[in-house]
Amino acid sequence: MPRYFFDIRHDGDLYPDEEGLDLADLRAAKVEAANTLAGIARDTGHSGGDHDVAIEVRTDGGLQFHAAFILHGPKQ
């Protein structure tokens, strides 16, 4: 079972995942990344302002994929 690492980029800052998760396959890693982004979107949406968040998913073999959300809109 491969270990996937979910490094988070939020508004230009990088938060590397030092532990990772053992997941069955790439599909499971995509679901995990999507759920993580949804949680971050919920949390940052309440704070207002613009946000750029990306998750860079990697294994020991290198980068597997990116998942991102961008929240930009008029100032209120």
C-alpha positions, 0 to 999 in steps of 0.5 A: 500500500503506497504512502501518500503525502498531502502538501498544502499551499495556502495563500503562498505558504507551503505546509509540507506533510511529514507523515503521509497516509497509507492509502489503497490507490491513487483514487483513494488519494484523490478522494482524500485530497478533495475532502481535505480541500472541502474542509479548508474551503469551509473554514476559510470561507467564513473568514472572508477575503480571497484564498488560493489553496492547493494540495500537492499529492506525492509519494516516494516516487514523486508528485502524483497530482495537484488539487486546488480551489480558488476563492476570489470575489468582490470585496464586501 
